[in-house]
Amino acid sequence: MTDDENNAHSPGVLLLEDDLLLAMDMEDYLVDNGHLIVGPFGRIADALDAIQRNNLVGAIVDLNLHGELSFPVIEMLQQYSVPVIVCSGYAELPEIKSRLKDLPLLPKPWDANRLSKLMRETFSVNSNA
């Protein structure tokens, strides 16, 4: 079975983050805690494609990707009933917060303990941290 075939059958966590160092840091943390990662992706189009091709237990989505807001990704994840954690430095702005409604927010810089807690609450998965 290829990696793509395996990823399509094993539930993974989609990671959308345009900052390469943050994406690698979060990916390392998640993998170290036993999670299969789908991505990380730095572009909205790539994430939209991956949502349709993978079995996802949840998603961690950066809100602002090089000036483009990731609402299309969040909306597609919701259509597929995939739980979403929004990771952003902009998420607390009133006009953004109102659009995110009841989605859990992980402020940047992200904290490992907070991420693990949100994942347990949002994705119903175990995280060791």
MMTF fields as JSON, N, C-alpha, C and O atoms, coordinates in Angstrom:
{
  "mmtfVersion": "1.0.0",
  "mmtfProducer": "UNKNOWN",
  "numBonds": 515,
  "numAtoms": 516,
  "numGroups": 129,
  "numChains": 1,
  "numModels": 1,
  "chainsPerModel": [1],
  "groupsPerChain": [129],
  "chainIdList": ["A"],
  "bondAtomList": [4, 2, 8, 6, 12, 10, 16, 14, 20, 18, 24, 22, 28, 26, 32, 30, 36, 34, 40, 38, 44, 42, 48, 46, 52, 50, 56, 54, 60, 58, 64, 62, 68, 66, 72, 70, 76, 74, 80, 78, 84, 82, 88, 86, 92, 90, 96, 94, 100, 98, 104, 102, 108, 106, 112, 110, 116, 114, 120, 118, 124, 122, 128, 126, 132, 130, 136, 134, 140, 138, 144, 142, 148, 146, 152, 150, 156, 154, 160, 158, 164, 162, 168, 166, 172, 170, 176, 174, 180, 178, 184, 182, 188, 186, 192, 190, 196, 194, 200, 198, 204, 202, 208, 206, 212, 210, 216, 214, 220, 218, 224, 222, 228, 226, 232, 230, 236, 234, 240, 238, 244, 242, 248, 246, 252, 250, 256, 254, 260, 258, 264, 262, 268, 266, 272, 270, 276, 274, 280, 278, 284, 282, 288, 286, 292, 290, 296, 294, 300, 298, 304, 302, 308, 306, 312, 310, 316, 314, 320, 318, 324, 322, 328, 326, 332, 330, 336, 334, 340, 338, 344, 342, 348, 346, 352, 350, 356, 354, 360, 358, 364, 362, 368, 366, 372, 370, 376, 374, 380, 378, 384, 382, 388, 386, 392, 390, 396, 394, 400, 398, 404, 402, 408, 406, 412, 410, 416, 414, 420, 418, 424, 422, 428, 426, 432, 430, 436, 434, 440, 438, 444, 442, 448, 446, 452, 450, 456, 454, 460, 458, 464, 462, 468, 466, 472, 470, 476, 474, 480, 478, 484, 482, 488, 486, 492, 490, 496, 494, 500, 498, 504, 502, 508, 506, 512, 510],
  "bondOrderList": [1, 1, 1, 1, 1, 1, 1, 1, 1, 1, 1, 1, 1, 1, 1, 1, 1, 1, 1, 1, 1, 1, 1, 1, 1, 1, 1, 1, 1, 1, 1, 1, 1, 1, 1, 1, 1, 1, 1, 1, 1, 1, 1, 1, 1, 1, 1, 1, 1, 1, 1, 1, 1, 1, 1, 1, 1, 1, 1, 1, 1, 1, 1, 1, 1, 1, 1, 1, 1, 1, 1, 1, 1, 1, 1, 1, 1, 1, 1, 1, 1, 1, 1, 1, 1, 1, 1, 1, 1, 1, 1, 1, 1, 1, 1, 1, 1, 1, 1, 1, 1, 1, 1, 1, 1, 1, 1, 1, 1, 1, 1, 1, 1, 1, 1, 1, 1, 1, 1, 1, 1, 1, 1, 1, 1, 1, 1, 1],
  "groupList": [{"groupName": "MET", "atomNameList": ["N", "CA", "C", "O"], "elementList": ["N", "C", "C", "O"], "formalChargeList": [0, 0, 0, 0], "bondAtomList": [1, 0, 2, 1, 3, 2], "bondOrderList": [1, 1, 2], "singleLetterCode": "M", "chemCompType": "L-PEPTIDE LINKING"}, {"groupName": "THR", "atomNameList": ["N", "CA", "C", "O"], "elementList": ["N", "C", "C", "O"], "formalChargeList": [0, 0, 0, 0], "bondAtomList": [1, 0, 2, 1, 3, 2], "bondOrderList": [1, 1, 2], "singleLetterCode": "T", "chemCompType": "L-PEPTIDE LINKING"}, {"groupName": "ASP", "atomNameList": ["N", "CA", "C", "O"], "elementList": ["N", "C", "C", "O"], "formalChargeList": [0, 0, 0, 0], "bondAtomList": [1, 0, 2, 1, 3, 2], "bondOrderList": [1, 1, 2], "singleLetterCode": "D", "chemCompType": "L-PEPTIDE LINKING"}, {"groupName": "GLU", "atomNameList": ["N", "CA", "C", "O"], "elementList": ["N", "C", "C", "O"], "formalChargeList": [0, 0, 0, 0], "bondAtomList": [1, 0, 2, 1, 3, 2], "bondOrderList": [1, 1, 2], "singleLetterCode": "E", "chemCompType": "L-PEPTIDE LINKING"}, {"groupName": "ASN", "atomNameList": ["N", "CA", "C", "O"], "elementList": ["N", "C", "C", "O"], "formalChargeList": [0, 0, 0, 0], "bondAtomList": [1, 0, 2, 1, 3, 2], "bondOrderList": [1, 1, 2], "singleLetterCode": "N", "chemCompType": "L-PEPTIDE LINKING"}, {"groupName": "ALA", "atomNameList": ["N", "CA", "C", "O"], "elementList": ["N", "C", "C", "O"], "formalChargeList": [0, 0, 0, 0], "bondAtomList": [1, 0, 2, 1, 3, 2], "bondOrderList": [1, 1, 2], "singleLetterCode": "A", "chemCompType": "L-PEPTIDE LINKING"}, {"groupName": "HIS", "atomNameList": ["N", "CA", "C", "O"], "elementList": ["N", "C", "C", "O"], "formalChargeList": [0, 0, 0, 0], "bondAtomList": [1, 0, 2, 1, 3, 2], "bondOrderList": [1, 1, 2], "singleLetterCode": "H", "chemCompType": "L-PEPTIDE LINKING"}, {"groupName": "SER", "atomNameList": ["N", "CA", "C", "O"], "elementList": ["N", "C", "C", "O"], "formalChargeList": [0, 0, 0, 0], "bondAtomList": [1, 0, 2, 1, 3, 2], "bondOrderList": [1, 1, 2], "singleLetterCode": "S", "chemCompType": "L-PEPTIDE LINKING"}, {"groupName": "PRO", "atomNameList": ["N", "CA", "C", "O"], "elementList": ["N", "C", "C", "O"], "formalChargeList": [0, 0, 0, 0], "bondAtomList": [1, 0, 2, 1, 3, 2], "bondOrderList": [1, 1, 2], "singleLetterCode": "P", "chemCompType": "L-PEPTIDE LINKING"}, {"groupName": "GLY", "atomNameList": ["N", "CA", "C", "O"], "elementList": ["N", "C", "C", "O"], "formalChargeList": [0, 0, 0, 0], "bondAtomList": [1, 0, 2, 1, 3, 2], "bondOrderList": [1, 1, 2], "singleLetterCode": "G", "chemCompType": "PEPTIDE LINKING"}, {"groupName": "VAL", "atomNameList": ["N", "CA", "C", "O"], "elementList": ["N", "C", "C", "O"], "formalChargeList": [0, 0, 0, 0], "bondAtomList": [1, 0, 2, 1, 3, 2], "bondOrderList": [1, 1, 2], "singleLetterCode": "V", "chemCompType": "L-PEPTIDE LINKING"}, {"groupName": "LEU", "atomNameList": ["N", "CA", "C", "O"], "elementList": ["N", "C", "C", "O"], "formalChargeList": [0, 0, 0, 0], "bondAtomList": [1, 0, 2, 1, 3, 2], "bondOrderList": [1, 1, 2], "singleLetterCode": "L", "chemCompType": "L-PEPTIDE LINKING"}, {"groupName": "TYR", "atomNameList": ["N", "CA", "C", "O"], "elementList": ["N", "C", "C", "O"], "formalChargeList": [0, 0, 0, 0], "bondAtomList": [1, 0, 2, 1, 3, 2], "bondOrderList": [1, 1, 2], "singleLetterCode": "Y", "chemCompType": "L-PEPTIDE LINKING"}, {"groupName": "ILE", "atomNameList": ["N", "CA", "C", "O"], "elementList": ["N", "C", "C", "O"], "formalChargeList": [0, 0, 0, 0], "bondAtomList": [1, 0, 2, 1, 3, 2], "bondOrderList": [1, 1, 2], "singleLetterCode": "I", "chemCompType": "L-PEPTIDE LINKING"}, {"groupName": "PHE", "atomNameList": ["N", "CA", "C", "O"], "elementList": ["N", "C", "C", "O"], "formalChargeList": [0, 0, 0, 0], "bondAtomList": [1, 0, 2, 1, 3, 2], "bondOrderList": [1, 1, 2], "singleLetterCode": "F", "chemCompType": "L-PEPTIDE LINKING"}, {"groupName": "ARG", "atomNameList": ["N", "CA", "C", "O"], "elementList": ["N", "C", "C", "O"], "formalChargeList": [0, 0, 0, 0], "bondAtomList": [1, 0, 2, 1, 3, 2], "bondOrderList": [1, 1, 2], "singleLetterCode": "R", "chemCompType": "L-PEPTIDE LINKING"}, {"groupName": "GLN", "atomNameList": ["N", "CA", "C", "O"], "elementList": ["N", "C", "C", "O"], "formalChargeList": [0, 0, 0, 0], "bondAtomList": [1, 0, 2, 1, 3, 2], "bondOrderList": [1, 1, 2], "singleLetterCode": "Q", "chemCompType": "L-PEPTIDE LINKING"}, {"groupName": "CYS", "atomNameList": ["N", "CA", "C", "O"], "elementList": ["N", "C", "C", "O"], "formalChargeList": [0, 0, 0, 0], "bondAtomList": [1, 0, 2, 1, 3, 2], "bondOrderList": [1, 1, 2], "singleLetterCode": "C", "chemCompType": "L-PEPTIDE LINKING"}, {"groupName": "LYS", "atomNameList": ["N", "CA", "C", "O"], "elementList": ["N", "C", "C", "O"], "formalChargeList": [0, 0, 0, 0], "bondAtomList": [1, 0, 2, 1, 3, 2], "bondOrderList": [1, 1, 2], "singleLetterCode": "K", "chemCompType": "L-PEPTIDE LINKING"}, {"groupName": "TRP", "atomNameList": ["N", "CA", "C", "O"], "elementList": ["N", "C", "C", "O"], "formalChargeList": [0, 0, 0, 0], "bondAtomList": [1, 0, 2, 1, 3, 2], "bondOrderList": [1, 1, 2], "singleLetterCode": "W", "chemCompType": "L-PEPTIDE LINKING"}],
  "groupTypeList": [0, 1, 2, 2, 3, 4, 4, 5, 6, 7, 8, 9, 10, 11, 11, 11, 3, 2, 2, 11, 11, 11, 5, 0, 2, 0, 3, 2, 12, 11, 10, 2, 4, 9, 6, 11, 13, 10, 9, 8, 14, 9, 15, 13, 5, 2, 5, 11, 2, 5, 13, 16, 15, 4, 4, 11, 10, 9, 5, 13, 10, 2, 11, 4, 11, 6, 9, 3, 11, 7, 14, 8, 10, 13, 3, 0, 11, 16, 16, 12, 7, 10, 8, 10, 13, 10, 17, 7, 9, 12, 5, 3, 11, 8, 3, 13, 18, 7, 15, 11, 18, 2, 11, 8, 11, 11, 8, 18, 8, 19, 2, 5, 4, 15, 11, 7, 18, 11, 0, 15, 3, 1, 14, 7, 10, 4, 7, 4, 5],
  "groupIdList": [1, 2, 3, 4, 5, 6, 7, 8, 9, 10, 11, 12, 13, 14, 15, 16, 17, 18, 19, 20, 21, 22, 23, 24, 25, 26, 27, 28, 29, 30, 31, 32, 33, 34, 35, 36, 37, 38, 39, 40, 41, 42, 43, 44, 45, 46, 47, 48, 49, 50, 51, 52, 53, 54, 55, 56, 57, 58, 59, 60, 61, 62, 63, 64, 65, 66, 67, 68, 69, 70, 71, 72, 73, 74, 75, 76, 77, 78, 79, 80, 81, 82, 83, 84, 85, 86, 87, 88, 89, 90, 91, 92, 93, 94, 95, 96, 97, 98, 99, 100, 101, 102, 103, 104, 105, 106, 107, 108, 109, 110, 111, 112, 113, 114, 115, 116, 117, 118, 119, 120, 121, 122, 123, 124, 125, 126, 127, 128, 129],
  "secStructList": [7, 7, 2, 2, 2, 2, 2, 2, 2, 1, 7, 3, 3, 3, 3, 3, 7, 1, 7, 2, 2, 2, 2, 2, 2, 2, 2, 2, 2, 2, 2, 2, 6, 6, 7, 7, 3, 3, 3, 3, 3, 1, 1, 2, 2, 2, 2, 2, 2, 2, 2, 2, 2, 1, 7, 3, 3, 3, 3, 3, 3, 3, 1, 3, 3, 6, 6, 3, 3, 7, 2, 2, 2, 2, 2, 2, 2, 2, 2, 6, 6, 7, 7, 3, 3, 3, 3, 3, 1, 1, 6, 6, 1, 2, 2, 2, 2, 2, 2, 2, 6, 6, 7, 7, 3, 3, 3, 1, 1, 7, 7, 2, 2, 2, 2, 2, 2, 2, 2, 2, 2, 2, 2, 7, 7, 7, 7, 7, 7],
  "xCoordList": [0.849, 0.0, 0.898, 1.83, 0.626, 1.418, 1.053, 0.039, 1.89, 1.597, 0.259, -0.511, -0.037, -1.31, -2.486, -3.501, -2.35, -3.423, -3.587, -4.71, -2.471, -2.517, -3.161, -4.003, -2.77, -3.329, -4.822, -5.564, -5.262, -6.684, -7.526, -8.724, -6.923, -7.677, -7.474, -8.399, -6.315, -6.034, -6.419, -6.042, -7.167, -7.548, -6.32, -5.462, -6.256, -5.133, -5.595, -6.789, -4.625, -4.869, -4.323, -3.125, -5.207, -4.785, -4.111, -4.626, -2.966, -2.229, -2.048, -1.413, -2.613, -2.515, -1.826, -2.4, -0.593, 0.216, 1.207, 1.956, 1.223, 2.099, 3.507, 4.4, 3.729, 5.07, 5.772, 5.404, 6.769, 7.412, 7.97, 7.808, 8.618, 9.185, 8.106, 8.242, 7.04, 5.921, 5.277, 4.941, 5.108, 4.498, 5.349, 4.825, 6.661, 7.555, 7.572, 7.592, 7.564, 7.565, 6.285, 6.335, 5.146, 3.883, 3.785, 3.312, 4.226, 4.202, 5.044, 4.602, 6.254, 7.118, 6.433, 6.447, 5.839, 5.153, 4.011, 3.87, 3.206, 2.055, 2.493, 1.921, 3.49, 4.003, 4.584, 4.35, 5.347, 5.921, 4.84, 5.09, 3.637, 2.525, 1.575, 0.441, 2.046, 1.317, 0.27, -0.567, 0.297, -0.712, -0.178, 0.98, -1.031, -0.732, -1.049, -2.14, -0.107, -0.291, -0.596, 0.083, -1.613, -1.928, -1.45, -2.043, -0.383, 0.278, 1.655, 2.278, 2.156, 1.498, 1.406, 2.246, 0.364, 0.128, 0.293, -0.007, 0.767, 0.926, -0.002, -0.005, -0.797, -1.716, -3.126, -3.32, -4.087, -5.491, -5.903, -6.586, -5.5, -5.896, -5.408, -6.132, -4.199, -3.665, -4.461, -4.734, -4.827, -5.614, -7.007, -7.506, -7.638, -8.967, -8.931, -9.833, -7.889, -7.731, -7.541, -8.123, -6.732, -6.439, -7.664, -7.82, -8.521, -9.734, -10.576, -11.137, -10.658, -11.484, -10.862, -11.569, -9.547, -8.846, -8.436, -7.898, -8.675, -8.169, -9.252, -10.241, -9.033, -9.864, -9.271, -8.151, -10.018, -9.485, -10.218, -11.445, -9.432, -9.993, -10.168, -10.945, -9.433, -9.5, -8.542, -7.815, -8.552, -7.675, -7.222, -7.973, -5.982, -5.432, -5.125, -4.291, -5.807, -5.803, -5.343, -5.924, -4.287, -3.855, -4.886, -5.349, -5.238, -6.283, -5.791, -6.507, -4.58, -4.057, -2.871, -1.814, -3.05, -1.999, -1.531, -2.172, -0.427, 0.129, -0.918, -0.985, -1.74, -2.75, -4.091, -5.037, -4.199, -5.461, -6.057, -5.401, -7.301, -7.95, -8.424, -8.88, -8.311, -8.575, -10.027, -10.294, -10.957, -12.365, -12.879, -13.701, -12.434, -12.901, -12.513, -13.283, -11.343, -10.897, -11.742, -12.198, -11.947, -12.749, -14.162, -14.717, -14.739, -16.106, -16.186, -17.143, -15.184, -15.207, -15.042, -15.71, -14.16, -13.992, -15.311, -15.676, -16.017, -17.31, -18.327, -19.125, -18.299, -19.197, -18.925, -19.843, -17.655, -17.258, -17.319, -16.9, -17.834, -17.956, -16.611, -16.51, -15.58, -14.242, -14.044, -14.149, -13.761, -13.52, -12.282, -11.296, -12.359, -11.307, -10.828, -11.626, -9.517, -8.901, -8.253, -7.473, -8.569, -7.997, -6.796, -6.91, -5.653, -4.409, -4.039, -3.725, -4.079, -3.856, -3.551, -3.997, -2.794, -2.578, -3.683, -3.757, -4.545, -5.615, -6.979, -7.945, -7.066, -8.367, -9.138, -10.359, -8.464, -9.161, -9.716, -10.424, -9.411, -9.976, -11.495, -11.974, -12.265, -13.731, -14.385, -15.256, -13.978, -14.629, -14.289, -15.089, -13.113, -12.725, -13.384, -13.918, -13.34, -13.895, -15.374, -15.833, -16.119, -17.54, -17.745, -18.725, -16.838, -16.955, -16.564, -17.009, -15.732, -15.267, -16.244, -16.122, -17.205, -18.258, -17.696, -16.931, -18.066, -17.696, -16.471, -16.247, -15.69, -14.506, -13.431, -13.226, -12.751, -11.671, -10.5, -10.142, -9.924, -8.834, -7.547, -7.529, -6.481, -5.152, -4.326, -3.939, -4.048, -3.294, -1.845, -1.275, -1.262, 0.168, 0.902, 0.371, 2.094, 2.769, 2.028, 1.54, 1.948, 1.151, 1.868, 3.096, 1.055, 1.537, 1.172, 0.018, 2.14, 1.938, 0.854, 0.014, 0.856, -0.151, -1.551, -2.5, -1.673, -2.983, -3.442, -4.615, -2.52, -2.874, -3.365, -4.394, -2.655, -3.052, -4.427, -5.251, -4.678, -5.979, -7.091, -8.142, -6.845, -7.848, -8.094, -9.231, -7.037, -7.204, -8.04, -8.902, -7.791, -8.592, -10.061, -10.953, -10.305, -11.674, -12.374, -13.568, -11.631, -12.226, -12.258, -13.259, -11.155, -11.041, -11.389, -11.527, -11.528, -11.734, -10.599, -10.822, -9.369, -8.187, -7.302, -7.394, -6.463, -5.505, -4.254, -3.8, -3.707, -2.432, -1.653, -2.189, -0.397, 0.399, 0.8, 1.115, 0.795, 1.28, 0.222, 0.465],
  "yCoordList": [-1.18, 0.0, 1.248, 1.334, 2.203, 3.42, 4.336, 4.134, 5.353, 6.322, 6.993, 7.186, 7.356, 8.01, 7.086, 7.524, 5.798, 4.855, 4.661, 4.582, 4.584, 4.435, 5.665, 5.533, 6.859, 8.093, 8.201, 8.755, 7.68, 7.77, 6.881, 7.12, 5.859, 4.934, 5.164, 4.93, 5.607, 5.867, 7.296, 8.211, 7.516, 8.893, 9.743, 9.342, 10.897, 11.798, 13.171, 13.473, 13.993, 15.378, 16.241, 16.219, 17.0, 17.911, 19.113, 19.675, 19.501, 20.65, 21.663, 21.377, 22.853, 23.95, 25.119, 25.751, 25.402, 26.463, 26.964, 26.172, 28.28, 28.813, 29.137, 29.342, 29.186, 29.421, 28.068, 27.243, 27.842, 26.54, 26.061, 24.892, 26.938, 26.519, 26.145, 25.153, 26.929, 26.583, 25.266, 24.435, 25.082, 23.845, 22.639, 21.616, 22.755, 21.64, 21.366, 20.209, 22.412, 22.259, 21.563, 20.64, 22.012, 21.414, 19.977, 19.09, 19.749, 18.394, 17.444, 16.342, 17.869, 17.04, 16.713, 15.567, 17.72, 17.52, 16.511, 15.607, 16.668, 15.787, 14.356, 13.406, 14.199, 12.867, 12.205, 11.023, 12.981, 12.453, 11.975, 11.122, 12.534, 12.154, 11.163, 10.981, 10.524, 9.424, 9.759, 8.917, 10.964, 11.355, 11.232, 11.552, 10.768, 10.761, 12.15, 12.669, 12.755, 14.116, 14.075, 13.394, 14.805, 15.034, 16.447, 17.419, 16.554, 17.838, 17.804, 16.743, 18.888, 20.201, 20.873, 20.681, 21.654, 22.406, 23.891, 24.359, 24.62, 26.058, 26.832, 28.063, 26.084, 26.723, 26.173, 24.981, 27.045, 26.679, 25.616, 24.659, 25.765, 24.804, 23.398, 22.427, 23.275, 21.964, 21.339, 20.139, 22.153, 21.647, 21.223, 20.187, 21.991, 21.638, 20.297, 19.475, 20.079, 18.812, 17.658, 16.587, 17.878, 16.829, 16.446, 15.283, 17.398, 17.112, 16.059, 15.17, 16.162, 15.248, 13.862, 12.889, 13.769, 12.507, 11.744, 10.643, 12.299, 11.68, 11.493, 12.225, 10.497, 10.243, 11.077, 10.821, 12.069, 13.014, 12.9, 12.82, 12.896, 12.918, 14.374, 14.662, 15.28, 16.697, 17.497, 16.95, 18.817, 19.708, 20.86, 21.359, 21.265, 22.457, 23.417, 23.132, 24.557, 25.453, 26.84, 27.466, 27.315, 28.699, 29.561, 29.196, 30.677, 31.516, 32.359, 32.521, 32.895, 33.809, 33.162, 32.974, 32.823, 32.192, 33.18, 33.336, 33.838, 34.82, 35.847, 36.222, 36.304, 37.323, 36.781, 37.552, 35.479, 34.86, 34.127, 33.278, 34.457, 33.815, 32.409, 32.175, 31.492, 30.075, 29.667, 28.492, 30.594, 30.255, 29.181, 28.363, 29.138, 28.047, 26.662, 25.71, 26.549, 25.279, 24.935, 23.801, 25.914, 25.7, 25.266, 24.343, 25.932, 25.603, 24.199, 23.475, 23.796, 22.451, 21.403, 20.369, 21.663, 20.734, 20.565, 19.451, 21.652, 21.575, 20.781, 20.028, 20.945, 20.176, 18.677, 17.861, 18.323, 16.92, 16.462, 15.35, 17.312, 17.018, 16.711, 15.845, 17.43, 17.283, 18.405, 19.579, 18.063, 19.095, 19.94, 19.432, 21.236, 22.182, 22.951, 23.394, 23.098, 24.028, 25.118, 24.821, 26.366, 27.489, 28.007, 28.388, 28.014, 28.487, 29.811, 29.849, 30.898, 32.191, 33.275, 33.228, 34.236, 35.439, 36.459, 37.466, 36.2, 37.133, 36.712, 37.467, 35.536, 34.958, 35.73, 35.599, 36.526, 37.263, 38.612, 39.279, 39.022, 40.264, 40.11, 39.093, 41.106, 40.96, 40.53, 39.66, 41.126, 40.785, 39.36, 38.716, 38.871, 37.496, 36.524, 35.49, 36.87, 35.995, 35.7, 34.581, 36.697, 36.482, 35.482, 34.737, 35.455, 34.492, 33.084, 32.107, 32.978, 31.664, 31.003, 29.815, 31.771, 31.295, 30.474, 30.987, 29.206, 28.381, 27.503, 26.544, 27.803, 26.993, 27.246, 28.387, 26.201, 26.39, 27.149, 26.926, 28.037, 28.883, 28.567, 28.458, 28.422, 28.227, 29.44, 29.562, 30.346, 31.55, 31.228, 30.257, 32.073, 31.985, 32.963, 34.034, 32.636, 31.36, 30.254, 30.455, 29.074, 27.98, 27.328, 27.301, 26.81, 26.156, 24.67, 24.332, 23.79, 22.346, 21.832, 21.032, 22.272, 21.805, 22.234, 21.456, 23.465, 23.97, 23.202, 22.848, 22.945, 22.19, 20.793, 20.347, 20.109, 18.758, 18.765, 17.893, 19.746, 19.858, 20.086, 19.447, 21.001, 21.275, 20.048, 19.782, 19.301, 18.106, 17.054, 16.419, 16.868, 15.904, 16.327, 15.495, 17.604, 18.118, 18.156, 17.872, 18.506, 18.754, 17.523, 17.258, 16.767, 15.63, 14.305, 13.281, 14.318, 13.084, 12.088, 10.896, 12.626, 11.769, 11.941, 12.942, 10.974, 11.062, 11.772, 11.559, 12.603, 13.247, 13.177, 13.471, 12.791, 12.513, 13.738, 13.62, 14.891, 16.079, 16.661, 17.664],
  "zCoordList": [0.0, 0.0, 0.0, 0.799, -0.881, -0.937, 0.219, 0.888, 0.45, 1.508, 1.265, 2.206, 0.014, -0.281, 0.015, 0.556, -0.341, -0.051, 1.45, 1.947, 2.177, 3.622, 4.26, 5.148, 3.812, 4.357, 4.085, 4.896, 2.959, 2.625, 3.536, 3.683, 4.152, 4.989, 6.48, 7.258, 6.901, 8.314, 8.637, 7.905, 9.725, 10.052, 10.382, 11.169, 9.778, 9.995, 10.427, 10.449, 10.768, 11.14, 10.009, 9.724, 9.37, 8.324, 8.974, 9.94, 8.444, 8.965, 7.847, 6.832, 8.044, 7.081, 7.769, 8.656, 7.357, 7.978, 6.944, 6.373, 6.692, 5.656, 6.141, 5.319, 7.433, 7.971, 8.081, 8.917, 7.25, 7.157, 8.489, 8.839, 9.233, 10.517, 11.525, 12.24, 11.585, 12.475, 12.055, 12.899, 10.758, 10.256, 10.621, 11.062, 10.439, 10.76, 12.26, 12.68, 13.058, 14.509, 14.981, 15.794, 14.466, 14.865, 14.343, 15.054, 13.118, 12.563, 13.415, 13.739, 13.777, 14.626, 15.944, 16.393, 16.556, 17.833, 17.688, 18.511, 16.65, 16.449, 16.14, 16.674, 15.295, 14.966, 16.214, 16.466, 16.994, 18.239, 19.208, 20.059, 19.07, 19.942, 19.268, 19.711, 18.192, 17.594, 16.556, 16.234, 16.028, 15.044, 13.621, 13.352, 12.719, 11.3, 10.765, 10.997, 10.052, 9.55, 8.059, 7.29, 7.67, 6.268, 5.985, 6.452, 5.223, 4.992, 5.588, 5.598, 6.078, 6.153, 4.785, 3.906, 4.65, 3.433, 3.719, 4.818, 2.732, 2.863, 1.946, 1.936, 1.167, 0.211, 0.376, 0.617, 0.244, 0.397, -0.613, -0.25, -1.877, -2.914, -2.579, -2.799, -2.053, -1.701, -0.557, -0.563, 0.412, 1.546, 1.084, 1.525, 0.216, -0.287, -1.01, -0.85, -1.801, -2.507, -1.52, -1.693, -0.494, 0.489, 1.308, 1.682, 1.586, 2.369, 1.661, 2.3, 0.361, -0.42, -0.567, -0.829, -0.402, -0.659, 0.597, 0.488, 1.791, 3.008, 4.056, 4.106, 4.882, 6.046, 7.184, 7.628, 7.651, 8.641, 9.97, 10.02, 11.048, 12.398, 12.855, 13.765, 12.208, 12.551, 11.699, 10.87, 11.916, 11.163, 12.05, 12.888, 11.842, 12.481, 11.343, 10.483, 11.347, 10.202, 10.61, 11.497, 9.949, 10.099, 9.37, 8.29, 9.944, 9.369, 8.197, 7.209, 8.298, 7.29, 6.597, 7.2, 5.326, 4.532, 3.472, 2.433, 3.734, 2.797, 2.376, 1.206, 3.329, 3.06, 2.605, 2.436, 2.402, 1.984, 3.18, 3.784, 3.521, 4.666, 4.292, 3.173, 5.227, 4.951, 5.194, 5.446, 5.127, 5.331, 4.366, 4.779, 3.09, 2.213, 2.749, 2.619, 3.34, 3.913, 5.136, 5.284, 6.005, 7.214, 6.828, 7.424, 5.829, 5.402, 4.815, 5.089, 4.001, 3.438, 4.536, 4.512, 5.492, 6.609, 7.354, 7.728, 7.568, 8.25, 7.423, 7.981, 6.1, 5.236, 5.348, 5.258, 5.546, 5.687, 7.15, 7.472, 8.02, 9.462, 10.108, 10.978, 9.674, 10.247, 11.264, 10.91, 12.517, 13.53, 13.188, 12.655, 13.507, 13.138, 14.369, 15.195, 14.47, 15.414, 14.569, 13.663, 14.858, 14.124, 14.905, 16.07, 14.248, 14.851, 14.183, 12.993, 14.964, 14.339, 15.347, 16.494, 14.908, 15.685, 15.457, 16.16, 14.472, 14.113, 14.648, 14.542, 15.21, 15.541, 16.594, 16.676, 17.395, 18.447, 17.971, 18.725, 16.743, 16.219, 16.118, 15.617, 16.587, 16.653, 15.339, 15.346, 14.208, 12.939, 12.493, 11.816, 12.867, 12.543, 13.519, 13.119, 14.794, 15.834, 15.569, 15.796, 15.092, 14.825, 13.683, 13.692, 12.702, 11.599, 12.014, 11.412, 13.043, 13.488, 14.453, 14.753, 14.934, 15.831, 16.975, 17.791, 17.043, 18.185, 17.935, 18.674, 16.93, 16.66, 17.713, 18.129, 18.142, 19.113, 18.484, 17.328, 19.266, 18.776, 19.516, 20.742, 18.762, 19.304, 18.899, 17.737, 19.85, 19.482, 19.155, 19.652, 18.302, 18.002, 18.897, 19.188, 19.34, 19.129, 19.866, 20.978, 19.233, 19.786, 20.96, 21.041, 21.856, 23.065, 22.985, 22.723, 23.206, 23.077, 24.018, 23.606, 25.263, 26.212, 25.793, 25.886, 25.335, 24.885, 23.644, 23.531, 22.715, 21.512, 21.886, 21.38, 22.752, 23.162, 23.808, 23.533, 24.663, 25.329, 24.292, 24.345, 23.357, 22.324, 21.451, 21.061, 21.143, 20.322, 21.049, 20.441, 22.335, 23.11, 23.122, 22.952, 23.32, 23.408, 22.051, 21.955, 21.011, 19.7, 18.809, 18.144, 18.796, 17.894, 18.578, 17.909, 19.896, 20.657, 20.405, 20.197, 20.43, 20.273, 21.498, 22.209, 21.733, 22.821, 22.343, 21.218, 23.185, 22.93, 24.214, 25.283, 24.13, 25.316, 26.115, 27.298, 25.51, 26.222, 27.115, 27.786]
}
